[in-house]
Amino acid sequence: LKHACRRPFLSLGPRNSPAAGMAASKLVMSTACGDITLALRPDCAPITCDYIVSAVKKGLYDGKTFYRSDFVIQCGLHGSVVDPPGNLPKNETKTGTFLSNKPGTCAIAHWDVPDCGNTEFFINLQENQHLDDVYGGYCVFAEVADQASFDTVGKIAQEVKTKGKVAILKVEAA
């Protein structure tokens, strides 16, 4: 697995992490196609990581779907009757350690206004460096953690293309 940092990847232990108070270092998404482990990157986006972990702990992603597959697979509350817990207060694309939108990175989706991201996020399937700057940039906050997770991402991409969506059974912060 190649890390997508433009600078060398720093393995941050809990004592050295800029968001040392954050209660989780990864997310485990159980889907109808298998599990995806996402390594959170609080060195890149501490506010975003805290926001997503909070949404996970509230169970907001449980029972939702991956519903988009083109150059990304995307999930969130889209199409559900659940409202997001407000927008993120800040787009952190250029404030922490910069992480580019490369394959396997996870970024917050937003409209064409940079500071309106919420629970919608996507996993990049290809090089999407244009997303680093367009509309203020799409903030990367996590990375697919291992090859088994990459394999599941690929399965989800194919299933969404053929069937329209893939169920997210449960998401846990660990």
N, C-alpha and C positions, 0 to 999 in steps of 0.2 A: 504494500500500500504506500503510495507516494503522498506525502503531505502537501497541501496546497498553499503553504505559506510562501510569500516572496522572500521572507527572511527565514533562517533556519528554524525548524520546529523546536520549541523548548518544552521539555517534559516538565510540567509544573506540578509539584507535589502540593498537598493541601496547605502546607506552611508558606509556600512561595507564591501561591496563586493570588492574583489581584482581587479575586472574589473569594477569599478564603472562608468567608462565612457562608458561602453557598452550600446548601445541604446535599447536593448531588453532583457527580462528575460525569454521569452518562444517563442516557435514556434508552430503555429497551421497549421497542415497539413490536408487539405481537400482532401479526396480520394473518389473513387467510392464506398468504403465500409463504409464511415463515416469519422469523424474527429479524429485526434490524436493530443493531446496537449503534447508537450515536454517541461519540465522545464530545462532550460539551467543551467549548473554548472560551472560558470567561476572560482569558487574556485578550481576546479579540472583542468581546461584546458582553461585559458583565451584566448590564441592565437587561439585555435581551435574554441571556441565559436564565436569570432569575425570573423573568416574566414567563418564559416557556415552562420552567420547572413548576412554577406556581399553577399554571394552567393544567399541567399534567397531574399535579397533586389534587386538583379539583375534579379530575376525571373528565375534563372537557374533550379529550380526543377519543376516549373509549366509545366504541360503537360508531365512530365516524368512518370516513373512507378516503382513500387516495382516489382522486377523480380526474386527474390530468396526467397525460403522458405525451410529451413531445421531446423537448430538449431537457425537461425536468419531469419529475413526478411530484405532484403537489397534493397536500392534504390540509385539513383544518376544519373549521365549522361551516364552511360554504355548503349551502343546501340544507342545513339543519335548522331547527327552531331555536337553537341555543345562541345567545348573543355573546360576543367576545367580551372579556372583562376590561373593556376600554382599549385605546390605542397605546402603543409604546410611546413614551415621552420623547424619545430621541432615536434617530437613525445613527447607529454606531459604526457605520461602514469605515470611516477614516479616523476613528478616535483611539482605538487600541492597536494591538498587533494586527496589521492588515492581513486578511486572508482572502484570496481571490476566489471567485466562483468557478472552481474547477471540478472535475468529476468527483463525486462523493462528498462534496461540501453541502451543507444545509444552510439556507438563507431565508430570511423573512420576506414574504411577498407583501407588496403594497401597491396602491394606485400610483398615479404619476406625481404624487406629493410624497416626498421622502419620509416625513414624520407621521405617517398614518398606518404603519404596520401593526398587525395584531397577531392572532393565533394562526393565520395562514402561513405555511412555510413549504419550501420545496427542497428536494434533493437533486442536485445537478447531475445529469447523465452524461454530459460532455463539457468541453471547454466553453465556458460562457463568460469570458472576460469582459464582454460588452456590458454585463450586468454590474460590474464594479463601479461604473460611473453614471449610467443612464438613470434619470430621475433621482439623482442623489446617491445612487448605489443601492444594491440589495445586500443587506448586512448578513455576513456569514457568521454563524454562532456555533456550529458543530460540524463534525466530520463522520462519515461512515467509518466504523471502528475496525472492521475485519473483513476478510474475503467472504465468509459465509453471509455477512450482511450485504455485501456488494451483490452476491448471487441473488439474494432475496429482492433487492432493489431492481435487478434485471427482470426477475419474474413478475414483479408488480408492474413494471413498465409494459411488458407484453400483455398481461391480463387486462390492464386498463385500456389498452388499444383495442383489444378484441371484445371485452365485455363491458367497458365503460366505467368500472370502478372496482376497487378491492377493499374489503372490510378491514378496518383497524379494530382488533378485538379488545386490546388493552395496551396502555402505555404506562410504564413505570419509571420513576426517577430513582437512580441508585448511586 
